[in-house]
Amino acid sequence: MSPAEVSLEKKAELLLNDPAALANHSVHAWQHLPREEVDAIQLAALKQRFALLRDSVPLLKKLAGAEGVTQIDTINNVVPLLFEHTVSALA
């Protein structure tokens, strides 16, 4: 199956679980993926991962709730969720 025949959701799953398979294990193919396609795949993967983890990672749930982030529609939705690695879950 050619990469063009794979759905965006499947490409996102590959990026999350087997990134080399996304480009058929070819460094050349990986380096030549169109920027717009990479952006779309990354956003789809971010949406999937956020939906999966929001309620099961306590700090993410707390921060998303405090910031009013219930889903990811654009990359800008993620900005309020970025935090330094020194943030304490006890705060």
Secondary structure, DSSP 8 states (H G I E B T S, - for coil): --GGGS-HHHHHHHHHH-HHHHTTT-HHHHHTS-HHHHHHHHHHHHHHHHHHHTTTSHHHHHHHHHHT--S-SSGGGTGGG---TT--TT-
